[in-house]
Amino acid sequence: MASESTTAHPFEDAPNHVTPTVIHDPILTKTDFKRVGTRPLRPDGLDKVTGRARYGADFNMPGQLVGLVLRSPHAHAKIKKIDTSKAEKLAGVKAVITFADMPDHTGGDQSMYDILENCMARGVAKYDGHAVAAVAAVDAATARAALKLIKVDYEVLKHVTDVDEAVKPGAPLVNPKNITEGVEPKPTKPSNIAKRTEFGHGDVDAGFKEADVIVTRSFRTEQTHQGYIEPHACVASVSPDGTGELWVCTQGHFVYRNHCAMLLGMDVSKLRVTSSEIGGGFGGKTHVWAEPVALALSRKANRPVKLTMTRDEVFRASGPTSATSIDVKIGAKKDGTIVAADATLRFTCGPYYGMWAELGAMTAFACYDLKNVRTVGYEVLVNRPKTAAYRAPSAPMAAFAVESVMDELAHKIGMNEVDFRIKNAAKQGTRASYGPVYGPIGIGATLEAAKKHPHMKAPLGKNQGRGMACGFWFNFGGQTCTDINIGPDGSVTLTVGTVDVGGSRASLALCVAEELGVPYEQVKCLVADTGTLGHNDMTDGSRGTFSSSMAGIFAARNAVTVLRERAAKMWEIPVDDVKWEDGHAKAVGSKYGNLAPLSIKEIAAAAGNTGGPIAGHSEIVADGAGVSFATHIADVEVDPETGRSKIVRYTVIQDAGKAVHPTYVEGQYQGGAAQGIGWALNEEYIYGKDGRLQNPGFLDYRIPVCSDLPMIDTQILEIPNPNHPYGVRGVGETSIVPPLAAIANAMSNAFGVRMTHVPMSPPRVLKALEAAKNG
């Protein structure tokens, strides 16, 4: 292991807190940083704490109308007739639309057609909350009155909302045309299984025959929501000439532009999309929901339309996670070597085709070096909202099942659960369970750090248990475009197309300041609209800082080339005799001893006489994002009388590759863990027998508040990603993967009962305790 150094931390005096350790393993990447790795103030902090920052619902346009959506009260119903005549005649109503006002422009693209149908039901409402009509009126009261005047004749159909019920023979069909993909020979009868996917290698059946101990378990997780505080909001304006503007709360305005343009039959170049500040997304704002509806209303009304979802609508009609049913079987020898691992994962995807079980199957065993492994995933259609991403989508559920069995297997063999994982951990050169061969990775380092961590040695109190678990996420790079412009005063404007959802503007400014050799405060980072830069992919997959920092570094290097050329022109010497160092051009060689270095400000001030504005650009597909691993430790106290569980202490250990801004990295670790804790203990969608969501609001859908959480301790490891010039890996998603399993393992160690159903709410804990007591 490389040398250790301690970094400053704002909570170093907090109880039970261990100051994060940065373990640096230098390989193939820059290691001598002056600005990267420091903790400057975030550039957007002041505006956000003073209320000056503008979020989705803060934007207004002259003459704008209020848009509202009529939603189905049924889980599954045929729409026989929609009568909008009375609503259209109401004074103050400027537009009423149904699916007829949103014709199909998808050209046979099934995934886009699903988005179109999800935005506005086309003949059949497929879940409680499915949009069936929308209005635009001069004010909210008039819009609400108009919704009441729309008459919809429904024929209620049988529905299914449970994942296991949906795959049973005879279950109501969510889509009667669906034929399962990925099965040979191809089925001829429709079912609710949209797709089957399989990953793995080796001979799993033969591997189990070698096992001395085998553990088989089945698990369930309930559907959860990302819990972002800001609801979906947008202002749409379509002009008579066919051009349009959209101001929207989103994680990816370029993708929103492309999707909305296709759904509205517009040229992409005619729709300009501007992203607002974002009050949380976590994957839930990677899909269009109301935006195409707002654009269609504006087009029909010939006025701007503002549409903001209520909290009820957010829960009922925007994308939650999957509910799951998972079977896991792992076999090992007495010495702790895993010889076979098998998992079957059933994930709900709402009424439309998804890739959620596929992701779960890919991530399930990714932490381990396995000779014989198989995972099979099934995408299951149900009458629930269209599933969306949620921070490392599908991985937390898969890890809950696998890491629970890993703990149980370790105990049956008689090994310490950390040592058992260390023995079987993936490493550089391991063939991953989903196919590729790993390069430098950090799972082993996180486990070794967990084993040595003071948390592991701390005493436990009455009714308390300690658990640990590992987690994995792929990370992603994708299409990225960045500009750097140097002002006449030497200040630097960095323009990016990736939405800042977690502090990336500060991190990107640090990277550019590092490359140019200027102070952090001299770099201003802006998020451009879609008319300013080339295409940028969505801020998801932990790609924001990874991809845009790479593009920013390359753009800065491009700018440095221009700066050297300008300095050479000012000095009238060859450009090869000019180097860039610490924000200055310097002439190389004793013959230029009389030439004083030129600062970036001096070169910029003379730009008008040396060739014009100075800029740098980068357009890349940022490959090689670098996979991410984490190990979490949780102490849980369980009240045997009430079943209430309390997190007493929690530690996150994760590989960041390179922590560009350690405070933000720690915040990502802590935020993911907090969401995982809520998922583990309380959060779930509750549907009634009528298929309607019973808890569409934060009063009944309970996310953690400060009093529910301890100080979440963090330890940053740095195993540089060789595919990034500074070694950066994505960090935002992996931290939500281990909590479900870590807490379940802690509960098992606290009271000797294995919890297999998330959330592990007090009623479920009491039921498990009672079942154990009765034998």
Secondary structure, DSSP 8 states (H G I E B T S, - for coil): ---EEE---TTTTSTT----EEEE---SS----SSTT-----TTHHHHHHT-S-BGGG---TT-EEEEEEE-SSSSEEEEEEE-HHHHHSTTEEEEE-GGGS---STT-HHHHHHHHHHS-SSEE-STT-EEEEEEESSHHHHHHHHHH-EEEEEE------HHHHTSTT---SSTT---BS-SS--SS--SEEEEEEEEES-HHHHHHT-SEEEEEEEEE-------SS--EEEEEE-TTS-EEEEE--S-HHHHHHHHHHHHT--GGGEEEEE-B-S--TTTTSS-SSHHHHHHHHHHHTS-EEEE--HHHHHHHS-----EEEEEEEEE-TTS-EEEEEEEEEEE-TTS---HHHHHHHHTTTTB--SSEEEEEEEE--SS------SSTTHHHHHHHHHHHHHHHHHHHT--HHHHHHHHB--TT-B-TTS-B--S--HHHHHHHHHHSHHHHS---TTEEEEEEEEEE----EEEEEEEEE-TTS-EEEEE-S--SSSHHHHHHHHHHHHHT--GGGEEEEE--TTTSS----S-TT-HHHHHHHHHHHHHHHHHHHHHHHHHHHHTS-GGGEEEETTEEEE-SGGGTT---EEHHHHHHTHHHHTS-EEEEEEEEE-----EEEEEEEEEEE-TTT--EEEEEEEEEEE-SS-SSHHHHHHHHHHHHHHHHHHHHT----B-TTS-BS--STTTS----GGG---EEEEEEE---TTSTT-----TTGGGSSHHHHHHHHHHHHHS----EES--HHHHHHHHHHHHT-
